Structures are given as C-alpha cells and as structure tokens.
C-alpha cells in the first residue's frame, strides 16, 4: 500500500485585533479552494500585529511556519522567517510597507509580494478629502463652530484663502499604485499634476505634465501648491522631504503625507507652519506612532492628524483576497507574481 502524498502547507497569519484588517472566513475558504486538496491551509488564530509592517510573530505563527511553503501575514516576522527557513518559497504581506521584513528576507531566495495597489483607492480618496479640508477652509469653519462664532467675514474679506481644485498644482512624490491613484484624481478635478519617482522613465498616468527622478524633488516642490508624499520607505527616500525641499514650496502650500513619517522632516515642517509659510499639513503617518501625547501636531491649528488610517475601507478584503487568489494561481502555474517586491530596492 503506497503512502499518502505529503501535503504542502500555506499559513494564514492574519487574525488582526483590528476588525478592518482581520481576514474573514470567506477569504480563507477562497484561498483553500484556489490551492486544491493537495494543500493544507493552517489558519493561525492567535492575534497578529497589523500595524506598521507587522510584529515579531506569535509563538503559534512561528510553530505553524515550520515546514510551510507559503506564508500570508502582515509583513514577515523574523521568527516566522527563521522557522520556515529552507521550506518557505513565497511570502505575501497584507500591508503595503515591508521595511521591517527586508533585513531577514534579503538574500533568502524567498519571493515576497505586498499589497500596495490594494490600498491605493481609499488612500487616494483620503488625500483628496484632506486637500479639500484646507483649500475650502473646512479647518477654519470647524474651529469657528467650536467657538460658536458665525465667521462669515473670515471667508468673505479675504483673510482666509479659498482656492478651487482646478487652480492647484499637485506634486506627487512616489508614482506607484498609491501616487498614481492620487494623480488620476487630481487630473480629474482639473489640477495640474507632476511627479517624482525612482524610475522616472516609467512615467505616470496620462495627463501628468512631467515625471522626474529623486534628484528633481526640489523642483517638484517649487511648483506644487500641494505636495503629496506617497513614496515607499527605502534607504534613498528616508528624510528626502527635508528643510531644503519644504522651503521650496510656494507660500500657503499644503503637505500631505500618506507614506511613512521617516520620509518627512517633521521639525522643519512644524517651523514653517509656525511661520505661516504653509497653509497646512495633513498627516496620516508619523516618525513615532502612536503620535506621542503633548506633541505640537495634536493642537496645531494648521495640522490634520490622522491615526494611520487612510487605507481603511470596507472593500479591503474583497480586493486583498482577489490579489492573493490571483497570485496563488500564478504561483502554482509557475507564472510571475503580481506586486513582487524588489528586495534590493526595498519595495
């Protein structure tokens, strides 16, 4: 009597404590169906860290990873990578950022994919909402409402600039999935859009005026009424939006950051806001998260603070599951995977 075939294993480590990111049972079923009966899908029930790029890995996840061929999680925890060494062939992150995973994934030979494009649509919507919040004076209206003050004169005597979207010049730092979605919305609203990306030759959405490389970031800032930071965290982009770049921004410009706090000089930004050189800053990410109590951003009249939630959407798992299933089929067929991370470039 022949021995039964040895099952191949996929580990699902996506039991986030946060409902928005917790994988639903229907998605697990779709994953199992895409793999077929020859595969064992092991779902880790222990809570997984979904903030940032994932945590260090729960004991249950580390145990499940031993002998696993595929791992699905929030980043790739170091403990998981060590436990699955020698058997792991592909790891997928349900996050866009994978910076914390690079140190133990580089040189491993493991295929790593991320979810950058999955988050693009809701994040781009958030960027547009943030632009409107400042350019249409909603921040000042809210302040007046809290004071119980009928502030009509503030908006009709020119004290508070009220700009239309179609007169804005939008600069996008990072024209990947998220930045391109931002650019498309800006173009649709009549804005003039330019951008900067690592590989300028890839261009941007149709209608973008020009696309440059990282060295062109000061030029981009100089012609942007709104500068949106949507580039990934890499060795080259850390600290890229520094004082020199911020000082190139036109008077009353906006800064919107949906990337990582590490890309932006927050101290220089705060100083320019205090000097009233900038109209405002909409920040979904920070150098330290959660943003520390007492930080000047919390109470600053020109700052919109969001707790790293611009990607939250009720449509997330529909898109995320479709990406995972598509990549499972490609993996089984030996075809290229979507959202494959360049481990040397860092995204």
C-alpha positions as CSV (number, residue, x, y, z in Angstrom):
1,X,0.0,0.0,0.0
2,X,1.5,3.4,-1.1
3,X,2.0,6.2,1.4
4,X,-0.4,9.1,1.2
5,X,1.0,12.2,-0.6
6,X,2.6,14.8,1.7
7,X,0.6,17.9,1.9
8,X,2.1,21.3,1.0
9,X,1.3,24.0,3.6
10,X,0.1,27.6,3.4
11,X,0.0,29.5,6.7
12,X,-2.6,32.3,7.1
13,X,-1.5,34.6,9.9
14,X,-4.0,37.4,9.5
15,X,-6.1,37.4,12.7
16,X,-5.7,41.1,13.4
17,X,-7.2,42.5,16.6
18,X,-8.4,45.3,14.3
19,X,-11.7,44.4,12.6
20,X,-10.8,46.3,9.4
21,X,-7.7,44.1,8.8
22,X,-8.9,40.7,10.3
23,X,-9.3,38.1,7.5
24,X,-12.9,36.9,7.1
25,X,-13.7,33.2,6.9
26,X,-15.0,33.5,3.4
27,X,-11.5,34.7,2.3
28,X,-9.8,31.7,3.9
29,X,-12.3,29.4,2.0
30,X,-11.4,31.1,-1.3
31,X,-7.7,30.6,-0.6
32,X,-8.2,26.9,0.2
33,X,-10.3,26.4,-3.0
34,X,-7.6,28.1,-5.1
35,X,-5.0,25.8,-3.7
36,X,-6.8,22.5,-4.0
37,X,-6.9,19.4,-1.9
38,X,-3.2,18.7,-2.0
39,X,-2.6,21.7,0.2
40,X,-3.0,22.2,4.0
41,X,-4.2,25.7,4.9
42,X,-3.2,26.4,8.5
43,X,-5.0,29.4,9.9
44,X,-3.3,31.0,13.0
45,X,-5.9,32.0,15.5
46,X,-3.5,34.0,17.7
47,X,-3.7,37.8,17.3
48,X,-1.4,39.1,14.6
49,X,0.1,42.6,14.7
50,X,-1.3,44.5,11.7
51,X,0.1,48.0,12.5
52,X,3.2,49.2,10.6
53,X,4.9,46.3,8.9
54,X,3.8,43.6,11.4
55,X,5.4,42.4,14.6
56,X,7.9,39.8,15.6
57,X,5.5,36.9,15.3
58,X,3.4,35.0,17.8
59,X,4.5,31.6,19.1
60,X,1.6,30.0,17.3
61,X,2.6,31.6,14.0
62,X,6.2,30.5,14.4
63,X,5.1,27.0,15.2
64,X,2.8,26.9,12.1
65,X,5.5,28.3,9.9
66,X,7.8,25.3,10.4
67,X,7.7,23.4,7.1
68,X,5.5,25.9,5.4
69,X,5.9,26.7,1.7
70,X,3.7,29.9,1.6
71,X,3.1,32.4,4.4
72,X,0.4,35.1,4.4
73,X,0.8,37.8,7.1
74,X,1.3,41.4,7.9
75,X,4.9,41.7,6.8
76,X,7.1,38.6,7.5
77,X,8.0,38.4,11.2
78,X,11.6,37.5,11.9
79,X,10.5,34.5,14.0
80,X,8.4,33.2,11.1
81,X,11.2,33.7,8.6
82,X,13.6,31.7,10.8
83,X,11.1,28.9,11.5
84,X,10.3,28.5,7.8
85,X,13.9,28.7,6.6
86,X,14.6,26.1,3.9
87,X,10.9,25.4,3.1
88,X,9.4,28.9,2.6
89,X,9.1,29.8,-1.1
90,X,6.7,32.7,-1.2
91,X,5.5,35.2,1.5
92,X,2.8,37.7,1.0
93,X,2.2,40.8,3.1
94,X,-1.3,42.3,3.6
95,X,0.5,45.6,4.2
96,X,1.9,48.0,1.6
97,X,5.1,48.7,3.6
98,X,7.5,45.8,4.1
99,X,10.5,47.8,5.5
100,X,10.8,45.8,8.7
101,X,10.8,42.5,6.8
102,X,13.7,43.4,4.5
103,X,16.6,42.7,6.9
104,X,15.7,39.0,7.3
105,X,14.3,38.5,3.7
106,X,17.1,39.8,1.6
107,X,19.2,37.0,0.2
108,X,16.8,34.4,1.3
109,X,15.6,33.4,-2.2
110,X,12.0,33.7,-1.0
111,X,9.5,35.5,-3.3
112,X,7.9,38.4,-1.4
113,X,4.8,40.2,-2.5
114,X,2.9,43.1,-0.9
115,X,-0.5,44.9,-1.1
116,X,0.5,48.3,-2.2
117,X,-2.1,48.6,-5.0
118,X,-4.9,47.2,-2.8
119,X,-4.7,50.3,-0.6
120,X,-4.4,52.8,-3.4
121,X,-8.1,53.8,-3.9
122,X,-9.1,54.6,-0.4
123,X,-5.8,56.3,0.3
124,X,-6.2,58.5,-2.7
125,X,-9.7,59.3,-1.6
126,X,-8.3,60.4,1.7
127,X,-5.8,62.6,0.1
128,X,-8.4,64.4,-1.9
129,X,-10.6,64.9,1.2
130,X,-7.5,66.3,3.0
131,X,-6.8,68.8,0.2
132,X,-10.4,69.9,0.3
133,X,-10.3,70.3,4.1
134,X,-7.7,73.0,3.8
135,X,-8.3,74.6,0.4
136,X,-12.0,75.1,1.0
137,X,-11.5,76.3,4.6
138,X,-13.2,73.4,6.4
139,X,-10.5,73.6,9.1
140,X,-11.3,77.2,9.9
141,X,-15.0,76.5,9.7
142,X,-14.7,73.8,12.3
143,X,-12.7,76.0,14.6
144,X,-15.3,78.7,14.4
145,X,-18.1,76.2,15.0
146,X,-16.4,75.1,18.2
147,X,-16.3,78.7,19.3
148,X,-19.9,79.2,18.4
149,X,-18.9,82.0,16.1
150,X,-20.6,83.0,12.9
151,X,-17.4,83.6,11.0
152,X,-18.7,84.7,7.6
153,X,-16.4,87.7,7.5
154,X,-13.3,85.5,7.8
155,X,-14.2,83.9,4.4
156,X,-15.6,86.9,2.6
157,X,-13.0,89.6,3.4
158,X,-10.0,87.5,2.0
159,X,-8.5,86.7,5.4
160,X,-8.7,83.0,4.7
161,X,-7.7,82.0,1.1
162,X,-10.4,79.8,-0.6
163,X,-9.0,78.0,-3.6
164,X,-10.6,75.8,-6.2
165,X,-9.2,72.4,-7.1
166,X,-8.7,73.4,-10.7
167,X,-6.2,76.2,-9.8
168,X,-4.0,73.9,-7.8
169,X,-0.7,72.4,-8.9
170,X,-0.4,68.9,-7.4
171,X,3.1,67.4,-6.9
172,X,3.2,63.7,-6.2
173,X,6.4,62.2,-4.6
174,X,6.1,58.5,-5.5
175,X,4.1,57.5,-8.6
176,X,3.5,53.9,-7.7
177,X,0.0,52.5,-7.1
178,X,-1.0,55.0,-4.4
179,X,0.6,58.0,-6.0
180,X,-0.8,57.2,-9.4
181,X,-4.3,56.9,-7.9
182,X,-3.8,60.4,-6.3
183,X,-2.5,61.8,-9.7
184,X,-5.6,60.4,-11.5
185,X,-7.9,62.1,-9.1
186,X,-6.1,65.3,-9.3
187,X,-6.3,65.3,-13.1
188,X,-10.0,64.5,-13.0
189,X,-10.5,67.5,-10.7
190,X,-8.7,69.8,-13.1
191,X,-5.4,70.1,-11.2
192,X,-2.0,70.3,-13.0
193,X,-0.1,67.3,-11.9
194,X,3.6,66.5,-11.9
195,X,5.6,63.8,-10.1
196,X,8.8,62.2,-9.0
197,X,9.6,58.5,-8.8
198,X,12.7,56.2,-8.6
199,X,12.4,55.2,-12.2
200,X,11.3,58.4,-14.0
201,X,11.2,56.5,-17.3
202,X,8.1,54.7,-16.2
203,X,6.2,58.0,-16.3
204,X,2.8,58.4,-14.8
205,X,-0.9,58.5,-15.6
206,X,-1.9,60.1,-18.9
207,X,-2.1,63.9,-18.4
208,X,0.7,64.3,-15.9
209,X,2.9,67.2,-17.0
210,X,6.3,65.8,-16.2
211,X,7.9,63.0,-14.2
212,X,11.4,63.3,-12.8
213,X,13.8,61.3,-10.6
214,X,14.6,61.7,-6.9
215,X,17.0,64.5,-7.7
216,X,14.1,66.5,-9.1
217,X,12.3,66.6,-5.7
218,X,13.2,70.3,-5.0
219,X,12.0,71.2,-8.5
220,X,8.7,69.4,-7.8
221,X,8.2,71.2,-4.5
222,X,8.9,74.6,-6.1
223,X,5.9,74.1,-8.5
224,X,3.5,72.4,-6.1
225,X,0.6,74.1,-4.3
226,X,0.0,70.6,-2.8
227,X,2.9,68.1,-2.2
228,X,1.7,64.6,-1.6
229,X,4.3,62.1,-0.1
230,X,3.4,58.6,-1.4
231,X,6.8,57.1,-1.9
232,X,7.9,53.9,-0.1
233,X,10.4,53.8,2.8
234,X,13.8,53.0,1.3
235,X,17.4,54.0,2.1
236,X,17.1,56.6,-0.6
237,X,13.8,58.1,0.4
238,X,14.3,58.4,4.2
239,X,14.5,62.1,5.1
240,X,14.0,63.1,1.4
241,X,11.4,65.8,2.2
242,X,13.8,67.8,4.2
243,X,14.0,71.5,5.1
244,X,15.5,72.3,1.7
245,X,12.6,70.7,-0.1
246,X,10.0,72.2,2.2
247,X,11.4,75.7,1.8
248,X,11.0,75.4,-1.9
249,X,7.2,75.1,-1.6
250,X,5.2,78.1,-2.6
251,X,3.6,80.3,0.0
252,X,0.5,78.8,1.5
253,X,1.2,75.3,0.1
254,X,-0.1,72.1,1.6
255,X,1.9,69.0,2.6
256,X,0.1,65.6,2.7
257,X,1.9,62.5,3.9
258,X,0.4,59.0,3.5
259,X,3.7,57.2,3.1
260,X,5.9,56.9,6.2
261,X,6.8,59.5,8.8
262,X,10.5,58.7,8.1
263,X,10.4,60.5,4.7
264,X,9.5,63.9,6.2
265,X,11.4,66.3,8.4
266,X,8.7,66.9,10.9
267,X,10.7,69.6,12.8
268,X,11.2,71.7,9.7
269,X,7.6,71.2,8.7
270,X,6.4,72.5,12.2
271,X,8.7,75.5,12.0
272,X,7.3,76.5,8.5
273,X,3.8,76.1,9.8
274,X,4.5,78.3,12.8
275,X,5.9,80.9,10.4
276,X,2.7,80.7,8.4
277,X,4.7,79.8,5.3
278,X,2.4,76.8,4.7
279,X,-1.3,76.7,4.7
280,X,-1.4,73.3,6.4
281,X,-0.3,69.7,6.7
282,X,-2.5,66.6,6.5
283,X,-0.5,63.7,8.2
284,X,-1.6,60.1,8.4
285,X,1.8,58.8,9.3
286,X,4.5,60.0,11.8
287,X,8.1,59.3,12.8
288,X,6.8,57.9,16.1
289,X,3.5,56.1,16.2
290,X,1.2,56.5,18.0
291,X,1.9,60.2,18.0
292,X,3.2,61.0,21.5
293,X,0.9,62.8,23.9
294,X,1.8,66.5,24.0
295,X,3.3,66.6,20.5
296,X,2.7,70.1,18.9
297,X,0.9,68.4,16.0
298,X,-2.0,67.4,18.2
299,X,-3.1,71.0,18.9
300,X,-1.8,72.8,15.9
301,X,-4.5,74.8,14.0
302,X,-2.8,74.0,10.7
303,X,-2.3,70.3,11.1
304,X,-4.8,67.5,10.4
305,X,-3.8,64.4,12.4
306,X,-5.0,61.0,11.3
307,X,-4.0,57.8,13.2
308,X,-2.6,55.9,10.2
309,X,-6.0,55.0,8.8
310,X,-6.1,56.5,5.3
311,X,-6.2,52.9,3.9
312,X,-9.2,51.7,5.9
313,X,-12.0,50.7,3.6
314,X,-14.9,48.2,3.7
315,X,-13.7,47.0,0.3
316,X,-10.2,45.9,1.5
317,X,-10.7,42.2,1.9
318,X,-12.5,41.9,-1.4
319,X,-9.5,43.4,-3.2
320,X,-6.9,41.7,-1.0
321,X,-8.5,38.2,-1.4
322,X,-8.6,38.7,-5.2
323,X,-4.9,39.6,-5.2
324,X,-4.0,36.6,-3.1
325,X,-6.1,34.2,-5.2
326,X,-4.7,35.5,-8.4
327,X,-1.1,35.1,-7.1
328,X,-1.8,31.6,-5.8
329,X,-2.9,30.6,-9.3
330,X,0.2,32.2,-10.8
331,X,2.4,30.5,-8.2
332,X,1.0,27.1,-9.0
333,X,1.4,27.7,-12.7
334,X,5.0,29.0,-12.3
335,X,4.0,32.4,-13.7
336,X,5.2,35.8,-12.4
337,X,3.5,37.1,-9.3
338,X,1.7,40.5,-9.0
339,X,3.3,43.0,-6.6
340,X,6.6,41.2,-6.4
341,X,8.9,43.2,-4.2
342,X,12.5,44.0,-5.3
343,X,14.3,43.1,-2.1
344,X,17.3,45.2,-3.1
345,X,15.3,48.3,-3.9
346,X,13.1,47.8,-0.8
347,X,9.7,47.9,-2.4
